[in-house]
Amino acid sequence: VDPSNLEPALTENENFDMLRTCLNGVYGLPPVNTPDKDRGKDEEVLEPQQREALYKDTFNALQELLRNILARDLSPDGLQSVFKHIEEWLSSGQGHERERAMNTTAHILEFYFNNLHVKVSQNFCKPFFLR
């Protein structure tokens, strides 16, 4: 179930907290190829193929959530409201976190451009990455 579509609709603050929590939880995962000896003692030991499949499903679910949120406000402001959560991860000190943020950025931009219908009167603000 997509929490962004539940009734009553989430407030802006609830949406903000949900996105921050989801991105922190997913982007903060250790790299998929982290050896089991480097994992916490409470973490379940998975075969590499199982871990890779679980990570793939997790990232797909995150991207679907972000697409659903963006689809509700398919405008430059809506795009910015999603990217403000990803922005900090683009400059992470961890390569795997930056890679995840870049992949999400590419997927979200592709979704945005494939679904946006520009009107002449549309006001565009300067995206965060051009400021």
DOKOLPA-845002 format. One line per field, with one value per residue (C-alpha): residue in three letters; chain; x, y, z. Coordinates in steps of 0.2 Angstrom, whole numbers, m for minus. Each point is the difference from the previous one (the first is absolute). Example, Ala and Ser with C-alpha at 12.3 -4.5 7.8 and 13.67 -1.06 7.14 Angstrom:
residues 2
type: ALA  SER
mol: A  A
px: 62  6
py: m22  17
pz: 39  m3
***
This chain:
residues 131
type: VAL  ASP  PRO  SER  ASN  LEU  GLU  PRO  ALA  LEU  THR  GLU  ASN  GLU  ASN  PHE  ASP  MET  LEU  ARG  THR  CYS  LEU  ASN  GLY  VAL  TYR  GLY  LEU  PRO  PRO  VAL  ASN  THR  PRO  ASP  LYS  ASP  ARG  GLY  LYS  ASP  GLU  GLU  VAL  LEU  GLU  PRO  GLN  GLN  ARG  GLU  ALA  LEU  TYR  LYS  ASP  THR  PHE  ASN  ALA  LEU  GLN  GLU  LEU  LEU  ARG  ASN  ILE  LEU  ALA  ARG  ASP  LEU  SER  PRO  ASP  GLY  LEU  GLN  SER  VAL  PHE  LYS  HIS  ILE  GLU  GLU  TRP  LEU  SER  SER  GLY  GLN  GLY  HIS  GLU  ARG  GLU  ARG  ALA  MET  ASN  THR  THR  ALA  HIS  ILE  LEU  GLU  PHE  TYR  PHE  ASN  ASN  LEU  HIS  VAL  LYS  VAL  SER  GLN  ASN  PHE  CYS  LYS  PRO  PHE  PHE  LEU  ARG
mol: A  A  A  A  A  A  A  A  A  A  A  A  A  A  A  A  A  A  A  A  A  A  A  A  A  A  A  A  A  A  A  A  A  A  A  A  A  A  A  A  A  A  A  A  A  A  A  A  A  A  A  A  A  A  A  A  A  A  A  A  A  A  A  A  A  A  A  A  A  A  A  A  A  A  A  A  A  A  A  A  A  A  A  A  A  A  A  A  A  A  A  A  A  A  A  A  A  A  A  A  A  A  A  A  A  A  A  A  A  A  A  A  A  A  A  A  A  A  A  A  A  A  A  A  A  A  A  A  A  A  A
px: 0  7  m1  m1  m17  m8  m15  1  14  16  5  15  10  m6  5  17  3  m5  12  14  m2  m2  16  10  m5  4  15  8  0  17  7  m8  17  4  8  m11  15  m2  m19  m8  m3  m19  0  m6  13  m6  7  7  m14  m13  7  2  m19  m5  9  m7  m18  3  7  m14  m13  9  0  m19  m4  10  m9  m17  4  6  m15  m11  9  8  7  17  m5  m5  16  10  m10  6  18  3  0  13  11  10  4  8  14  2  17  m5  1  m14  m12  5  m3  m17  m5  6  m10  m16  3  1  m16  m10  6  m5  m17  m2  5  m11  m15  1  m11  7  m12  6  m5  10  12  17  11  18  4  11  14  1  0
py: 0  17  11  16  m6  m3  10  12  7  2  18  8  m3  m18  m2  8  m12  m15  4  4  m16  m11  8  m1  m18  m5  10  m4  m18  m8  m4  m16  m8  3  m16  m8  2  19  0  3  m15  2  0  m16  m8  m1  m8  13  m4  2  16  7  m4  7  17  0  m2  14  12  m3  3  16  6  m4  10  15  m2  0  15  9  m5  9  17  m2  17  8  3  m18  m6  12  m7  m17  5  10  m17  m8  15  m4  m17  6  7  m15  m5  m18  m5  m13  13  13  m14  m4  19  2  m16  7  17  m7  m11  15  12  m13  m2  19  3  m14  6  19  9  18  14  17  8  m12  9  m9  3  m3  m19  m2  m7  16  12
pz: 0  m5  16  m11  m7  17  6  8  m10  9  5  m7  16  0  m18  4  14  m10  m14  11  10  m16  m8  16  2  m18  m5  17  m3  m1  m18  m7  0  18  7  14  12  m1  3  17  11  0  m20  m8  m11  m18  m15  m12  m13  14  6  m18  m3  16  m4  m17  6  14  m13  m12  14  5  m18  m2  16  m7  m17  9  10  m15  m10  12  m4  m17  m1  3  18  2  m8  12  15  m4  m4  16  9  m12  m1  15  m5  m17  10  13  5  m5  m18  1  8  m14  m13  7  0  m18  m6  9  m8  m17  3  7  m14  m13  8  1  m18  m7  9  0  m11  m2  m2  m6  16  11  12  2  15  m1  5  15  m10  m10  15
***
